[in-house]
Amino acid sequence: MGDYTLRCVAGGEILPEHYTLSCNKHVGLIRTEYAARQLIVRPELPGIFRYIDWLPVHGTLSTRARPITFHSQTLCREIGLPNLWVTFTGYYPERKCFVTTGSFKELEALPTIVRFAENGGGTMVIASAGNTGRAFAQMAAEFGTSVVIVVPESSTKNLWTVTEPKQPNMIKLITVHGDYTDAITVANRITEHQGYVPEGGAKNVARRDGMGTVLLDAAITIRRMPDHYFQAVGSGTGGIATWEAAMRLVADGRFGQNVPQLHLAQNLPFIPMVNAWKERRILLLERDMPDAEEAIAQVSAPVLTNRSPPYSIPGGVFEAMTYCGNDMYAIDNAKAADAGRLFSDAENGVDLDPAAAVATAALISAVNNGTVDPRDTILLNITGGGYVRVREDFDIFPIPIAETVNVDEMPEI
Ligand SMILES: *Cc1c(COP(=O)(O)O)cnc(C)c1O
């Protein structure tokens, strides 16, 4: 189970695994290749680990977290798509979805901490806009992984766990005066120190293959690959992960020969990948993200505001979009809020993460523009939601801030 090798996308060489994040000869992503060509689902394993054959881990952790795919009759009727499927990752007990940190970042965090422990361990350093930090903090609280989490000051309110940390000092929260990209800068500085290992972000195959379980769950549930996949993106890693999972499902042979078309959405006014995709492979700072700071301050979904997404690199978002086809969407806050309300009204009042509302709005606009045929099989990735219920059903433990720094400072670690 979980037998795999790592391959450099650009150069093709096989790489040794010691929590390897990149090839030292080529720029670009590395990718996992699994011994199991066909996916065997293992429902006896906890949560997401039912898909262990296609996760870069050998062991599992005790968890209920996994994506859940369902057919929402009300939503299908409201949007006018009989073959619309939702894959939900968040807290939604009526649909048996128990991801208590509320977002699909927990699908990334679970296999990551197993891969990390199986390949050397140490203190993991994570930069986050909020949701990633919360997911890894929860893992640290539950399983005792030592983590340093670096977030922009404005994200502090989103950093909590639903478990009292087993040991104190396992979670060190650093806040930065600045935005998500400034948090990345500070996190990178910390990882120059012995024993502090970068989590890796998009370069970490455990994160991508963890996110890839969304498509696996959908294909297993629907019994075929969807024709279209909708997701809101900040880094676009979910788009890359879906492309990779789709190629594995094609090779499996039982789910159809076509990968789904990708429909990736960003939140106006910060839409760098939407701008670049219209014109070219290279992301240009001034052209694609003018007045970035001001734009970032205005979006309703801060998790979608990455200023250095893995867009141009080999194996990145541009290649995923080129291979799979289709389009990127620019969604304003008002459209997102309307779409979020529509979803909530259709599904027991569950609240959506603002990013998931952006994805829902993109789907509605694709239907209105005739981009998708109403009979197509469509997958809407609801990447987060259910925060209101989490707060009702669990005690919330805010994570204390260890230190606040400027972007050019080094925290005491
Ligand atoms: C991180 C995040 C996204 C964006 O994911 P990427 O694929 O990394 O761009 C979307 N929705 C939610 C809820 C997230 O937390």
The ligand as an SDF file (V2000), in Angstrom:
LIG
                    3D

 15 15  0  0  0  0  0  0  0  0999 V2000
   -6.4830   27.1690   -0.0130 C   0  0  0  0  0  0  0  0  0  0  0  0
   -7.9030   27.2080   -0.3710 C   0  0  0  0  0  0  0  0  0  0  0  0
   -8.3120   27.3320   -1.7030 C   0  0  0  0  0  0  0  0  0  0  0  0
   -7.3380   27.4980   -2.8440 C   0  0  0  0  0  0  0  0  0  0  0  0
   -6.6130   26.3450   -3.0510 O   0  0  0  0  0  0  0  0  0  0  0  0
   -5.3980   26.2450   -4.0780 P   0  0  0  0  0  0  0  0  0  0  0  0
   -5.7440   25.0860   -4.9390 O   0  0  0  0  0  0  0  0  0  0  0  0
   -4.1930   25.9920   -3.2350 O   0  0  0  0  0  0  0  0  0  0  0  0
   -5.2940   27.4910   -4.8420 O   0  0  0  0  0  0  0  0  0  0  0  0
   -9.6600   27.3010   -1.9860 C   0  0  0  0  0  0  0  0  0  0  0  0
  -10.5630   27.1870   -0.9910 N   0  0  0  0  0  0  0  0  0  0  0  0
  -10.2220   27.0800    0.3070 C   0  0  0  0  0  0  0  0  0  0  0  0
  -11.3020   26.9740    1.3400 C   0  0  0  0  0  0  0  0  0  0  0  0
   -8.8830   27.0780    0.6680 C   0  0  0  0  0  0  0  0  0  0  0  0
   -8.5570   26.9980    1.9580 O   0  0  0  0  0  0  0  0  0  0  0  0
  1  2  1  0
  2  3  1  0
  2 14  2  0
  3  4  1  0
  3 10  2  0
  4  5  1  0
  5  6  1  0
  6  7  2  0
  6  8  1  0
  6  9  1  0
 10 11  1  0
 11 12  2  0
 12 13  1  0
 12 14  1  0
 14 15  1  0
M  END
$$$$
